[in-house]
């Protein structure tokens, strides 16, 4: 069962392969989503400072009836924080907002502030400063593992070459019709696990005819095929939903996609329009 499978990060911390994403779930509603997911069997919950729902996620974690040590909570340092003192304060702020004694995984949400995401500046010094704060928080026992999100090879190399601790994970946009194969290979070569967010392309491939035909061949839904695809690439999967029925079907991915069909899925033409989600910088890179 996928909910019981884990990836082992480079420092030995085990992370469940399938997570519940909480982006765009309101703070006053997310606790119920977390509790429903945990009841179904999810043990990995993702949030972020930028989501504005860490408080609600923490309430759900504390009220779900499962021991804290059996849960994996991941949050993200706001992309705009590019200095040591600011990052240190933000880390402590997440702990306080979540109402938890420690965070299992904390990542830098983006190598660039969101308002400057399309710019040339890569903020190497600022990322090293923020990373140092994460390293120190991990050393102090506030965080069990540290990583990044949306980092390209140059951003990763900056940390690999200049920091004391290498990133343990890179959380990236990855799905059928938009899989960053070179970046994934680079991460794996450097011992960095990869977690795929928006594995269902923010819903924009639900009506894709070729993907739909492939899903029908396996007797599964398009979201199930998409989640299975990233898992078979060796990635963790981070689908977002507040719907318990979708949580259940997203976890029902015990089938195997053949090598030939994986090759077909890898070659599907890249999606270039994410519809209403295109206002967000990460969906503008294609």
C-alpha positions as MATLAB code, in Angstrom:
seq = 'XXXXXXXXXXXXXXXXXXXXXXXXXXXXXXXXXXXXXXXXXXXXXXXXXXXXXXXXXXXXXXXXXXXXXXXXXXXXXXXXXXXXXXXXXXXXXXXXXXXXXXXXXXXXXXXXXXXXXXXXXXXXXXXXXXXXXXXXXXXXXXXXXXXXXXXXXXXXXXXXXXXXXXXXXXXXXXXXXXXXXXXXXXXXXXXXXXXXXXXXXXXXXXXXXXXXXXXXXXXXXXXXXXXXXXXXXXXXXXXXXXXXXXXXXXXXXXXXXXXXXXXXXXXXXXXXXXXXXXXXXXXXXX';
ca = [
       0.000    0.000    0.000;
       1.526    3.306   -1.108;
       0.590    5.067    2.130;
       2.979    2.746    3.955;
       5.907    3.228    1.553;
       8.706    5.661    2.335;
      11.732    7.314    0.777;
      14.891    7.509    2.883;
      16.464   10.959    2.776;
      20.238   11.381    2.767;
      20.385   11.867    6.540;
      18.405    8.674    7.189;
      15.021   10.288    7.840;
      12.180    8.289    6.310;
       9.550   10.279    4.426;
       6.227    8.788    3.255;
       6.112    8.737   -0.553;
       2.562   10.056   -0.829;
       1.655   13.345    0.832;
      -1.468   15.426    1.246;
      -1.008   18.848   -0.312;
      -2.898   21.731    1.294;
      -2.258   24.632   -1.095;
      -5.355   26.838   -1.461;
      -7.209   25.101    1.382;
      -8.428   27.789    3.777;
      -6.930   27.929    7.246;
     -10.337   27.436    8.846;
     -11.049   24.334    6.734;
      -7.692   22.623    6.475;
      -7.801   20.938    9.920;
     -10.752   18.819    8.790;
      -8.900   17.880    5.601;
      -5.848   16.843    7.619;
      -7.929   14.752   10.020;
      -9.749   13.061    7.131;
      -6.456   12.270    5.398;
      -4.906   10.807    8.529;
      -8.001    8.667    9.104;
      -7.621    7.307    5.561;
      -3.992    6.480    6.265;
      -1.957    9.478    5.124;
       1.030   10.207    7.331;
       2.700   12.993    5.320;
       1.115   16.457    5.383;
       2.474   19.412    3.409;
       1.922   23.100    4.086;
       3.839   26.368    3.692;
       4.153   29.797    5.242;
       2.860   31.227    1.958;
      -0.319   29.133    2.132;
      -1.513   30.935    5.245;
      -2.840   27.687    6.725;
      -0.071   26.425    9.018;
      -2.262   27.168   12.046;
      -5.077   24.988   10.748;
      -2.717   22.223    9.698;
      -1.258   22.198   13.197;
      -4.727   21.943   14.722;
      -5.472   18.973   12.473;
      -2.174   17.291   13.360;
      -2.770   17.688   17.079;
      -6.419   16.561   16.872;
      -6.089   13.642   14.442;
      -5.615   10.935   17.076;
      -2.302    9.641   15.683;
       0.918   10.053   17.636;
       3.050   12.976   16.466;
       6.014   10.657   15.913;
       4.008    8.675   13.354;
       3.314   11.757   11.231;
       5.552   13.636    8.797;
       4.902   17.379    8.629;
       6.500   19.466    5.912;
       6.428   23.237    5.566;
       8.217   25.851    3.493;
      10.203   28.957    4.293;
       8.670   31.914    2.470;
      10.404   32.642   -0.849;
      10.997   36.272    0.109;
      13.182   35.404    3.128;
      16.791   35.617    1.957;
      18.726   36.488    5.115;
      19.837   34.527    8.183;
      18.010   36.461   10.885;
      14.798   36.626    8.884;
      14.938   32.890    8.172;
      15.675   32.057   11.803;
      12.668   34.098   12.933;
      10.457   32.573   10.226;
      11.421   29.030   11.233;
      10.502   29.762   14.840;
       7.322   31.405   13.558;
       6.285   28.249   11.721;
       6.858   26.149   14.826;
       4.725   28.531   16.865;
       1.975   28.791   14.244;
       1.855   25.026   13.744;
       1.903   24.512   17.501;
       4.485   21.733   17.144;
       7.741   20.976   18.933;
       9.516   20.136   15.682;
       9.021   20.054   11.918;
       9.944   16.911    9.983;
      10.991   18.706    6.784;
      11.359   22.379    5.980;
      12.308   23.650    2.545;
      13.091   27.001    0.954;
       9.959   27.596   -1.123;
      11.752   29.162   -4.084;
      15.269   30.281   -4.983;
      13.814   33.678   -5.887;
      11.158   35.855   -4.258;
       7.900   35.310   -6.124;
       7.735   38.876   -7.417;
      11.201   38.424   -8.936;
      10.768   34.826  -10.111;
      11.259   35.666  -13.791;
      14.287   37.882  -13.187;
      17.944   37.082  -13.822;
      19.106   37.477  -10.195;
      19.530   34.053   -8.552;
      19.939   35.235   -4.937;
      22.854   32.859   -4.270;
      24.023   34.719   -1.142;
      20.506   35.069    0.220;
      19.785   31.384   -0.281;
      23.010   30.438    1.483;
      22.032   32.682    4.410;
      18.535   31.188    4.634;
      20.007   27.703    4.250;
      22.415   28.338    7.144;
      19.410   29.132    9.335;
      17.800   25.830    8.309;
      21.051   23.966    9.032;
      21.237   25.521   12.492;
      17.580   24.751   13.204;
      18.176   21.144   12.224;
      21.247   20.987   14.455;
      19.107   22.353   17.305;
      16.470   19.641   16.794;
      13.778   22.006   15.558;
      13.742   20.360   12.107;
      14.554   16.750   11.193;
      15.403   17.294    7.523;
      15.921   20.283    5.232;
      15.517   20.871    1.530;
      14.426   23.211   -1.230;
      11.635   23.718   -3.735;
      11.676   24.974   -7.327;
      15.503   24.990   -7.364;
      17.216   24.577  -10.722;
      20.660   22.993  -11.148;
      22.551   26.263  -10.607;
      20.618   26.964   -7.411;
      21.318   23.477   -6.113;
      25.011   23.682   -7.049;
      25.288   26.879   -5.008;
      24.244   24.989   -1.873;
      26.106   21.778   -2.727;
      29.370   23.665   -3.269;
      29.160   26.223   -0.474;
      26.977   24.927    2.380;
      27.825   22.450    5.128;
      24.801   20.241    4.444;
      23.469   19.269    1.016;
      19.737   19.637    0.355;
      17.921   16.417    1.163;
      15.008   17.036   -1.192;
      13.929   19.266   -4.062;
      10.195   19.744   -4.448;
       9.444   20.529   -8.108;
       6.612   20.796  -10.602;
       6.568   17.378  -12.294;
       3.805   15.536  -14.096;
       2.972   13.761  -17.335;
       3.550   16.294  -20.141;
       5.971   18.349  -18.050;
       8.681   16.253  -16.394;
      12.076   17.909  -15.769;
      14.116   14.780  -16.499;
      17.546   16.472  -16.506;
      16.869   18.167  -13.164;
      15.604   14.913  -11.657;
      18.734   13.099  -12.833;
      20.943   15.858  -11.401;
      19.183   15.610   -8.034;
      19.478   11.836   -7.921;
      23.183   11.994   -8.867;
      23.736   14.276   -5.873;
      21.738   12.234   -3.379;
      18.803   14.649   -3.384;
      15.326   13.119   -3.305;
      12.674   14.664   -5.555;
       9.064   15.364   -4.646;
       6.569   16.102   -7.430;
       3.993   18.764   -6.699;
       0.964   19.226   -8.962;
       1.327   15.636  -10.259;
      -2.090   16.078  -11.899;
      -0.977   19.331  -13.581;
      -3.318   21.431  -11.455;
      -6.152   19.497  -13.106;
      -5.207   20.619  -16.601;
      -4.669   17.118  -17.998;
      -7.925   15.589  -16.789;
      -9.392   15.988  -20.281;
      -6.247   14.994  -22.199;
      -7.411   12.325  -24.680;
      -4.202   10.284  -24.889;
      -3.724   10.231  -21.125;
      -7.376    9.339  -20.677;
      -7.007    6.384  -23.038;
      -3.980    5.155  -21.118;
      -5.849    5.431  -17.807;
      -8.777    3.467  -19.266;
      -6.361    0.757  -20.386;
      -5.351    0.228  -16.752;
      -8.871    0.655  -15.411;
      -7.907    3.679  -13.339;
      -8.674    7.405  -13.303;
      -6.423   10.018  -14.887;
      -5.299   11.294  -11.439;
      -4.396    7.735  -10.397;
      -2.354    7.243  -13.579;
      -0.599   10.579  -13.026;
       0.302    9.794   -9.419;
       1.523    6.320  -10.358;
       3.662    7.851  -13.111;
       5.680   10.073  -10.768;
       5.998    7.298   -8.204;
       7.464    4.992  -10.849;
       9.981    7.695  -11.683;
      11.214    7.297   -8.123;
       9.665   10.541   -6.902;
       7.468   11.309   -3.942;
       4.008   12.568   -4.931;
       2.201   15.588   -3.542;
      -1.385   15.801   -4.824;
      -3.543   18.476   -3.230;
      -7.167   17.914   -2.261;
      -9.632   18.665    0.497;
     -12.008   15.961   -0.725;
     -11.790   12.697    1.284;
     -13.076   10.679   -1.687;
     -10.219   12.013   -3.810;
      -7.762   11.336   -0.984;
      -8.810    7.681   -1.071;
      -8.575    7.256   -4.840;
      -5.266    9.146   -4.968;
      -3.847    6.535   -2.610;
      -5.264    3.591   -4.579;
      -2.338    3.308   -6.965;
      -1.137   -0.243   -6.444;
      -1.015   -1.000  -10.167;
       2.121   -0.978  -12.352;
       2.568    0.979  -15.581;
       4.548   -1.051  -18.127;
       7.945    0.212  -19.298;
       6.565    0.720  -22.801;
       3.650    2.766  -21.536;
       5.960    4.796  -19.271;
       7.964    5.669  -22.386;
       4.789    6.815  -24.100;
       3.812    8.958  -21.135;
       7.300   10.466  -20.937;
       7.035   11.597  -24.557;
       3.632   13.306  -24.437;
       3.813   16.892  -25.651;
       4.364   19.455  -22.930;
       1.354   21.314  -21.578;
       1.902   25.036  -22.073;
      -1.283   26.492  -20.622;
      -2.237   25.976  -16.988;
      -5.390   28.050  -17.278;
      -6.233   30.043  -14.151;
      -3.120   28.699  -12.418;
      -0.920   30.481  -14.976;
      -0.996   33.579  -12.776;
       1.355   31.751  -10.383;
       5.059   32.023  -11.281;
       5.821   28.292  -11.180;
       3.297   27.678  -13.963;
       4.832   30.326  -16.194;
       8.190   28.597  -16.764;
       7.065   26.204  -19.487;
];
